[in-house]
Amino acid sequence: MFYISMFFQYLSQYLKTRLQYRADLFVEFFSDLLSQAINLVFILVVFGHTNSLHGWNRDEIIFIYGFFLVPYAVFSAFFNIWDFNERYIVKGEFDRILTRPIHSLFQIILERLELESLIGAITGLAVMFYAGIRLGLKLNWYDPFLFIVFVIGGALVYGGVFIMLACISFWADARTSLMPMMYNISNYGRYPVNIYNKLIRFVLTWILPFAFVGVYPAAFFLGKKEWFWYSFLTPVIGITFFILSVLLWNQGVKKYRGAGN
């Protein structure tokens, strides 16, 4: 109950702050929509030169992209830790975090909320709806529940991977970071993994499991039966990676010696 109370207190302060700068909020909404539109245009351009991509047609790829946007939006809203190294380790703000009686990771997540990123989830649902109509997909009574489970699993995959990357800063506090490179790699998860070679497919499935954010769970709703078991592994992979990331974080905190050392 204490953590739930803290969440809503941080959320209240966040909303007050963001609503003080409505123009900035509008600009962020617009930039997010523009970025998503550019990625969608890229898909349309690709399929302007071909009818299928390794057995996937245009609307199926669009559906996968729409699904990918939803867990990615949840991740961006609650796991905005891309500058953890620079802000908390190099500048020493992590010392402040450790003086408070609340888990350090939970506190950082609350401090870095960006709920405006959830606009991407609305965009993703709209893209899925458009592609689903064109594909003639039928909605079963259990699909909304599975969708929520898959979205949470996908967001936890992202959160787990990027928390693990942030943990590197506890052992190596150099200003350089792997975050930008990993963001680029994560984009591969928005496309079917069978268009890549076996090595990349293995990495995106078991090492950096970004395929569980987009293509694998989306394949369930597209009726790709050969990938059903991958779909249902999505929450398992997500919870596993997130638990491992928290355990690694706790070990990293023990190694932390302060910004002065």
Disulfide bonds with the S-S distance in Angstrom:
none
